[in-house]
């Protein structure tokens, strides 16, 4: 074999090996989008992240990462998480569930806009005055959701005068406040003030209860109310107490009272652990949302903007919600 032929053979072999290793290396994502919920260890926001991941599987130039305040709805930690994601991961875009619109905009979203990092809100939108800092919102129409919760509550009483206790998370959270407005409207025909006898409905004097989404606090609040001789009807505008793994043990003593409608518990959301306690007769009814689709559709809209410069066609993309009772708790929804 001549020297020239030998050299060509070796060169071709080197090029072949280089090509093999090049294609064997993982493709680096060109676009990295962060999904940030109000709390990180919440199956609702984890489902939204799974929706993002499903979309990303079909687009090799796209990657989803997930973060948020670990244990409860903390406005400062949410901003710190976003700041860290920008610094460490050089994110291309942000999908965010708003805890406090004013704080989020002033401490994070204005900087993102200055750095041309687009934002889509899901689950909880910015206040109307702040919506210039996001491309669109994907999620539930939260006022309508509150109306649905209030109408569901009415099915469990035939009294002329009723007291209700509404449980919420953070007092400044836009989507939860919209839900409270919707509940009040369904029960009384007005949305702007506490219920004080309109249409026979009033609010228990210690309520609304604000738990910051802390599971121990949420369950403790519910337990104290139910231990009263004549407890008010209870309505939670998010999962809160039912996200506590000890919920069934604490509420089991009220099972017969729930069956007799002496105790009424209506809750937003239909995560798997909530459906399990509903099937056990430890909740009166649940109305659920679609967090997986929130994450998937938000990601699709973000991808179209990042890759093609196409802004979302609508300012709000509203998704359906669904109704779960003990009789259909096994079939009323799919959790991812």
N, C-alpha and C positions, 0 to 999 in steps of 0.2 A: 504494500500500500504506500503510495507516495506521501510525502510530508504534507502537500497541499490538501489531498483528500482527507488525511488524518485530522488536520486542523479544522477543516470544514465539518467533519463528523463531530468533533468535540464541541465546536461552536453551536451546532444544531442541538446537541444534547443539552448544553447549558441553557439555551433559549427555551427548549422544551420544559426543562425542570423549572425555570423561572416562571414560565406561563402557568405551570401546574400550581405552584405555590401562590401565584398571584390570584388565581381563581379560587384557591382553597381558603384564602383569607376572608373573614367576614366583611360584608359590605358596610361601610360606615354610613350611617344615616346622614343625609344632607339637611333634613329638617328634624328638629327635636321640639316636641310640644309637651308642656307640663300640665297635668291635671291636678288641681288643688281644690280639695273640698273644705268644708268648715272644720271637719275633724278627719284625721287620717284613719283611725281604727274603726271606721263606720262602714258597714257592708253596703250602704246606699252609695257612698262615693267610690267604694271599691268596684261596684257594678258599673259605674260610669267609666272608670278606668278600663274595665274589661271591654266596654264598647269602643273605647279608643284603640285598645290593642287589636281588636278584631279588624278594624279598618287598616291599621298599620301592617297587619300580616299580608295584605294585598298590595302594599306599596313599600318596596324595599328601601326607598330613599327617605322613609318616615319612621320616627321612633316616638313612643309615648313614655313619659316618666311620671311618677305619682308621688305626691307629698301632701302635707297639711299639718295643722296643729295636732298633736298626738292624741290627746284625751278629751278635750272639750273645746267649745267655741270661744277662742281667744283672739281678739282682733289684732293684738300686737304680734303674736306668734305667726298669724297668717301672713302678715307683711314681712316678717323676718324670713319666713320660708321662701316667699317669692324673691326677695332680695338675694338669698343664698342660691336659688336656682339660676338666676341670671348670672351671678358671679361664677359659679362652679360649672354649670352645664351649658352656658351660652345659649339659652333656649331661643327657639325661633318664634314661639307663640305661647300663649297662656289660656287655658280653660279654667275658669274660676267660679266658685260658688260664693257669693258675697255674704260676709258676716256683718260688716259695718261699711256702708257705702262711702261716707265722708272720710273715714280714716283710711280706707283702702285706696281711694283716689289720691288723697294728699300725700300719703307715704309711699305709694308704689306705682299706681297706674299712670300718673303724670310722667314719671321717669320712664316707664315703658313706652309711652307715646313719643317722648322725646328721642328715644332710641329705636323707634320704628319697630317695636315688638307688638304685634297685634294681640288683642284680647277678645275672647268670647265668654260671656257669662252663661252659666247653666244652673238650674235648680233655683238660684236666688240672684235676681238681677240687681244692677245698680239703681239708685234712685233716678227718677226721670231727669233731673238736673245734671246728673253725672254720666248719662248714657253716651255722650260724645267720646268717652274713653273706652268704649267697646264696639265691636263690629255688629254684634247681634246678641240676642238672648235665646237659649234653647231650654225649654222645660215646661212646667205646668203653669197655666194661668192661675196664679195663687189666690186671687180673689174668688174666682169660680170654684176653686178647690175648697176654700173656706165655706162657701155657700153649700157645697155638697156635704161637707162634714156637719154643718149645722142642720141641714135637712135630715141627715141620717140620725142625728141625736133626737130629733122630734119624734121619730118612730118608736122610741122606747119610753114614752110617757103619755098619759092621757089626763094628767092633772091640768087644772086651769092656771096654776101658778107654779113655776119651777125656778130653781136656782141651778146655775151652771158654774163650774170652775174650769177655766181655760188654762192649759199649761203650755208655755212656750219655752224658747231657748234663751237667746240674747235679746234684750229689749230694743236694740237698734237694727235687728236683722230685717231687711226689706221684705223677703218672701213670707216670713212668719207673721209680720205685722199685717200684710195683705190678707193672709188667711184669717187672722183675728177679725179684721174688718168684714170678711165674707161670712164668718160665723155669726157675728152680731147682726148683719143684714138679714140672714136667713131666719133668725129667731125673732127679730124685732122690726125689720123694715128700715133700719138706719144703721150706719156703719161707723160713725165718727165718735161715739162716746160709749162708756160702760153701760151695760144693760141695767135699767132701773125700773122695771115693771112693764115696759112696752110689750104688748101682746102676751102678757103674763110671764115674761122672762126677766130675771134679774141675775146679777153676778154675785157669787159668794164674796163676802167682804175681804177675804185674804187674797183674792185672785184678780187678774191673772198671776199665775206662778211663773217665775223665770228661773230656769235651772241651769242655764249656760250649756245645756246639753250634757251636763255631768250625770252619769248614769246612777250613781249612788244617791245624789241629791234628788233626781227625778223620781226614783222609786220611793225614796223616803217621803217626798211630798205627797205622792199618791197614797201611800200606806196611811199616813196621818189623816188624810181626808176620809178614807174609807172606814177608818175606825170610829168616826163620829156616829152618833146614834141615828141621825138623819143626814147622811152625806149628800152634797150636791151632785148633780150629774157631772161626770168628768169627761172633758174633751181635750185631747192632746193634739196640737197642730203639727207635730212630728213624732217620731217613734219614741224618743226619750226613755221613759221608764221601761218600755218593752224591749229596749236594747240591752237591758241589764240581765245578765245570765241568771240572776237570782229571782227574777220576776215571778216565775211560776211558784216557787216556794213561798214567797211573801203573800201572793194574792190567792193562793189555794184556799185559805180559810174563808174567802168571800165567794166561793164558787156557787153555792146554793143561792146566795143573795143575788148574784149576777143572773142566774137562771130565772129567779123570780122577778127580775128587773127592779129589785130594791136597790141594787148597785148597778150603775151604768158606766161603762168605759168605752168610749169611741175614740179611736186613734187614727191619725194619718199614718201612711206607709204600710207596706206589706212585705217586709223582709222575712226570710225564712223562719227566724226565731219568733217573729210575731204571728205568723200563720200557725205555728205549732201550738202556741198558747191559746189562739183563737179556737183551734180544733178541740182543745181541752176544756173549752167553756170558761176561760179566764179573761175573756174580752168580749164586749158586746158586738162590735163591728169594727172593721178596718177599711179604709179607702186608700188605695195604693197608686203610685206613680210609675214612671218608666225610666229609671236611672240609666239602664244599659243603653237605651236609645238616645238619652240625653248626651251621653259620652260619645256614642257612635256618630250621631248627626253633627254634633259640635265639631268633631274631628274632621268629618267630610267637608264642612264649610270652611274650616281653617285651612285644610289642604288646598282647596280650590283657590283660596286667597293667596297662600304662599307660593303656589306653583304657577298660577295663571293671572294673579292680580284681580280675580273676580270677587267683588264684595258680595256678601249675602243679599239676596233679593228682598228680604223682609227684615224689619227691625226686631220682630219677635216670632219665634217658631214654637207654637204651643202644642204640647203632646196630650194625649188622652190620659184619663185615670180610670181605675177599675174598683169594683165593690166586692168586698169579701165578708161573708158571714160564716158561722160555724159549719153550715151545711155544704158550702162550696170552697172551703179554705184550701182543699187539696188541688183545686182545678182553676181557681180564679186568676192566677197569674203564673209566670215563669220567672224564677230567680236564677241568675247566671253566676 
